[in-house]
Amino acid sequence: MSIVTDGASFRKILGHYPTGVCAITATQQDQKPTAMIVGSFTSVSLDPPLVAFFPDKASTSWPKIEACGGFCVNVLADDQEALCRALASKDPEKFDGVPHRLSPRGAPILDGALAWIDCSLHAVHEAGDHYIAIGKVHALDIHHPGTPLLFHKGSYGKVAPLL
């Protein structure tokens, strides 16, 4: 039995659980799009429809998204690793040239994403070194058929077909 005593051990052990990868997008007051990448997205409630993700308190993108009062969750496809890496960067111009259209509430829906979920910011709670950001779902749709981008043991991957 291993006892977790530090963040590196905790991350290594939890890395054995694969997660989907989502881009959280929003449009700032100056109409400039912004984004962050999360591997911690989940449904919360069916009635009312709520979803959540867990931004790091040290994130420089989260305050921009939070200030927008809403966001769009883009479920990334397994061929969008390069886009994922670009949107995860600290580059202030990371969204330049990223093809997208706007959701009903005005947040970017990324071209090629599998699905999108358009939300208003419902609540934010502190949780250790992260926040729990809860969104109220207003619209959602399947954007493109395919399989999701996964993150597992520190690497990106894809769903393998069952034989």
C-alpha positions as a LaTeX table, in Angstrom:
\begin{tabular}{lrrr}
\hline
Residue & $x$ (\AA) & $y$ (\AA) & $z$ (\AA) \\
\hline
Met1 & 0.00 & 0.00 & 0.00 \\
Ser2 & 1.26 & 3.45 & $-0.93$ \\
Ile3 & 0.51 & 6.47 & 1.25 \\
Val4 & 0.31 & 9.70 & $-0.70$ \\
Thr5 & 2.42 & 12.33 & 0.96 \\
Asp6 & 3.07 & 14.78 & $-1.85$ \\
Gly7 & 1.49 & 16.25 & $-4.96$ \\
Ala8 & 3.76 & 14.38 & $-7.38$ \\
Ser9 & 2.73 & 10.98 & $-5.97$ \\
Phe10 & $-0.91$ & 11.99 & $-5.95$ \\
Arg11 & $-0.73$ & 13.11 & $-9.60$ \\
Lys12 & 1.12 & 9.93 & $-10.65$ \\
Ile13 & $-1.43$ & 7.62 & $-9.05$ \\
Leu14 & $-4.48$ & 9.53 & $-10.29$ \\
Gly15 & $-2.89$ & 9.65 & $-13.75$ \\
His16 & $-3.85$ & 5.99 & $-14.08$ \\
Tyr17 & $-7.44$ & 7.15 & $-14.55$ \\
Pro18 & $-7.96$ & 8.43 & $-18.11$ \\
Thr19 & $-9.81$ & 11.69 & $-18.60$ \\
Gly20 & $-11.42$ & 13.38 & $-21.55$ \\
Val21 & $-10.01$ & 16.69 & $-22.67$ \\
Cys22 & $-12.18$ & 19.79 & $-23.07$ \\
Ala23 & $-11.53$ & 23.36 & $-24.11$ \\
Ile24 & $-13.46$ & 25.89 & $-22.05$ \\
Thr25 & $-14.03$ & 28.98 & $-24.20$ \\
Ala26 & $-15.53$ & 32.40 & $-23.63$ \\
Thr27 & $-15.73$ & 35.79 & $-25.30$ \\
Gln28 & $-14.39$ & 38.72 & $-23.29$ \\
Gln29 & $-16.02$ & 42.16 & $-23.18$ \\
Asp30 & $-13.59$ & 43.40 & $-25.85$ \\
Gln31 & $-14.93$ & 40.55 & $-28.08$ \\
Lys32 & $-11.59$ & 38.73 & $-27.85$ \\
Pro33 & $-11.99$ & 34.96 & $-27.42$ \\
Thr34 & $-10.21$ & 33.16 & $-24.60$ \\
Ala35 & $-9.78$ & 29.51 & $-23.68$ \\
Met36 & $-8.36$ & 27.04 & $-21.22$ \\
Ile37 & $-7.92$ & 23.26 & $-21.36$ \\
Val38 & $-9.35$ & 21.00 & $-18.65$ \\
Gly39 & $-9.34$ & 17.28 & $-18.02$ \\
Ser40 & $-11.75$ & 17.66 & $-15.13$ \\
Phe41 & $-15.18$ & 18.05 & $-16.68$ \\
Thr42 & $-18.32$ & 16.34 & $-15.39$ \\
Ser43 & $-22.09$ & 16.45 & $-15.39$ \\
Val44 & $-23.58$ & 17.58 & $-12.08$ \\
Ser45 & $-27.37$ & 17.60 & $-12.39$ \\
Leu46 & $-30.11$ & 16.77 & $-14.88$ \\
Asp47 & $-32.74$ & 19.05 & $-13.32$ \\
Pro48 & $-31.63$ & 21.75 & $-13.63$ \\
Pro49 & $-28.96$ & 20.81 & $-16.18$ \\
Leu50 & $-25.60$ & 21.62 & $-14.59$ \\
Val51 & $-22.00$ & 20.75 & $-15.49$ \\
Ala52 & $-18.71$ & 21.47 & $-13.73$ \\
Phe53 & $-14.98$ & 21.73 & $-14.28$ \\
Phe54 & $-12.12$ & 22.44 & $-11.91$ \\
Pro55 & $-9.78$ & 25.31 & $-12.85$ \\
Asp56 & $-6.48$ & 25.67 & $-11.01$ \\
Lys57 & $-6.29$ & 28.74 & $-8.77$ \\
Ala58 & $-2.97$ & 29.60 & $-10.47$ \\
Ser59 & $-4.56$ & 29.64 & $-13.94$ \\
Thr60 & $-4.18$ & 32.90 & $-15.84$ \\
Ser61 & $-7.05$ & 31.97 & $-18.19$ \\
Trp62 & $-9.68$ & 31.19 & $-15.56$ \\
Pro63 & $-10.10$ & 34.80 & $-14.30$ \\
Lys64 & $-10.77$ & 35.92 & $-17.90$ \\
Ile65 & $-13.39$ & 33.18 & $-18.38$ \\
Glu66 & $-14.97$ & 33.79 & $-14.98$ \\
Ala67 & $-15.31$ & 37.53 & $-15.77$ \\
Cys68 & $-17.36$ & 36.62 & $-18.87$ \\
Gly69 & $-20.13$ & 35.13 & $-16.74$ \\
Gly70 & $-20.48$ & 32.15 & $-19.04$ \\
Phe71 & $-18.54$ & 29.68 & $-21.14$ \\
Cys72 & $-18.76$ & 26.94 & $-23.72$ \\
Val73 & $-17.38$ & 23.45 & $-23.07$ \\
Asn74 & $-15.87$ & 22.00 & $-26.27$ \\
Val75 & $-15.29$ & 18.22 & $-26.12$ \\
Leu76 & $-12.08$ & 17.79 & $-28.12$ \\
Ala77 & $-11.70$ & 15.09 & $-30.77$ \\
Asp78 & $-8.75$ & 12.70 & $-30.85$ \\
Asp79 & $-7.26$ & 14.57 & $-33.83$ \\
Gln80 & $-7.16$ & 17.91 & $-31.94$ \\
Glu81 & $-4.03$ & 17.38 & $-29.82$ \\
Ala82 & $-2.18$ & 20.26 & $-31.54$ \\
Leu83 & $-5.13$ & 22.59 & $-30.88$ \\
Cys84 & $-5.24$ & 21.37 & $-27.29$ \\
Arg85 & $-1.55$ & 22.15 & $-26.78$ \\
Ala86 & $-1.94$ & 25.59 & $-28.38$ \\
Leu87 & $-4.91$ & 26.53 & $-26.19$ \\
Ala88 & $-3.12$ & 25.21 & $-23.07$ \\
Ser89 & $-0.19$ & 27.57 & $-23.67$ \\
Lys90 & 0.44 & 30.84 & $-21.84$ \\
Asp91 & 0.64 & 32.72 & $-25.16$ \\
Pro92 & $-1.73$ & 35.72 & $-24.94$ \\
Glu93 & $-2.49$ & 35.29 & $-28.67$ \\
Lys94 & $-3.13$ & 31.52 & $-28.41$ \\
Phe95 & $-6.61$ & 31.85 & $-29.93$ \\
Asp96 & $-5.42$ & 33.70 & $-33.07$ \\
Gly97 & $-6.37$ & 31.77 & $-36.19$ \\
Val98 & $-8.40$ & 29.14 & $-34.33$ \\
Pro99 & $-11.46$ & 28.38 & $-36.50$ \\
His100 & $-14.72$ & 28.65 & $-34.60$ \\
Arg101 & $-18.27$ & 29.93 & $-34.63$ \\
Leu102 & $-20.25$ & 31.42 & $-31.76$ \\
Ser103 & $-22.65$ & 29.58 & $-29.48$ \\
Pro104 & $-26.14$ & 30.98 & $-28.80$ \\
Arg105 & $-24.72$ & 32.83 & $-25.78$ \\
Gly106 & $-21.68$ & 34.11 & $-27.73$ \\
Ala107 & $-18.85$ & 31.78 & $-26.67$ \\
Pro108 & $-16.59$ & 30.09 & $-29.25$ \\
Ile109 & $-17.53$ & 26.63 & $-30.53$ \\
Leu110 & $-14.32$ & 25.15 & $-31.91$ \\
Asp111 & $-14.37$ & 23.67 & $-35.39$ \\
Gly112 & $-13.85$ & 19.91 & $-35.17$ \\
Ala113 & $-14.92$ & 19.57 & $-31.53$ \\
Leu114 & $-17.14$ & 16.54 & $-30.92$ \\
Ala115 & $-19.76$ & 18.36 & $-28.88$ \\
Trp116 & $-20.37$ & 21.72 & $-27.28$ \\
Ile117 & $-22.21$ & 22.81 & $-24.14$ \\
Asp118 & $-23.12$ & 26.50 & $-23.75$ \\
Cys119 & $-23.41$ & 27.63 & $-20.12$ \\
Ser120 & $-23.87$ & 30.58 & $-17.84$ \\
Leu121 & $-21.69$ & 30.58 & $-14.74$ \\
His122 & $-23.95$ & 29.23 & $-11.98$ \\
Ala123 & $-21.55$ & 29.05 & $-9.01$ \\
Val124 & $-17.86$ & 28.92 & $-8.09$ \\
His125 & $-16.58$ & 27.18 & $-4.96$ \\
Glu126 & $-13.08$ & 26.93 & $-3.53$ \\
Ala127 & $-11.63$ & 23.42 & $-3.36$ \\
Gly128 & $-8.02$ & 23.25 & $-2.18$ \\
Asp129 & $-5.73$ & 24.59 & $-4.91$ \\
His130 & $-8.60$ & 24.58 & $-7.45$ \\
Tyr131 & $-12.07$ & 26.00 & $-7.88$ \\
Ile132 & $-15.23$ & 24.10 & $-8.72$ \\
Ala133 & $-16.87$ & 26.06 & $-11.55$ \\
Ile134 & $-20.50$ & 25.06 & $-12.08$ \\
Gly135 & $-22.29$ & 26.02 & $-15.27$ \\
Lys136 & $-26.01$ & 26.09 & $-15.99$ \\
Val137 & $-26.55$ & 24.54 & $-19.42$ \\
His138 & $-28.56$ & 26.63 & $-21.90$ \\
Ala139 & $-27.78$ & 24.85 & $-25.18$ \\
Leu140 & $-25.75$ & 21.86 & $-26.33$ \\
Asp141 & $-25.26$ & 19.74 & $-29.41$ \\
Ile142 & $-23.12$ & 17.17 & $-31.13$ \\
His143 & $-20.90$ & 19.16 & $-33.46$ \\
His144 & $-18.93$ & 16.43 & $-35.19$ \\
Pro145 & $-18.96$ & 12.62 & $-34.92$ \\
Gly146 & $-15.78$ & 10.91 & $-33.79$ \\
Thr147 & $-13.88$ & 9.81 & $-30.72$ \\
Pro148 & $-12.61$ & 11.97 & $-27.86$ \\
Leu149 & $-9.10$ & 13.10 & $-27.05$ \\
Leu150 & $-7.95$ & 11.42 & $-23.83$ \\
Phe151 & $-5.25$ & 12.16 & $-21.30$ \\
His152 & $-3.71$ & 9.18 & $-19.49$ \\
Lys153 & $-0.45$ & 8.78 & $-17.54$ \\
Gly154 & 0.88 & 12.12 & $-18.76$ \\
Ser155 & 0.18 & 11.56 & $-22.46$ \\
Tyr156 & $-2.58$ & 12.21 & $-24.95$ \\
Gly157 & $-4.33$ & 9.27 & $-26.52$ \\
Lys158 & $-7.53$ & 8.01 & $-28.06$ \\
Val159 & $-10.17$ & 5.37 & $-27.48$ \\
Ala160 & $-9.10$ & 2.02 & $-28.91$ \\
Pro161 & $-11.88$ & 0.05 & $-30.61$ \\
Leu162 & $-12.97$ & $-3.14$ & $-28.89$ \\
Leu163 & $-12.14$ & $-6.24$ & $-30.87$ \\
\hline
\end{tabular}
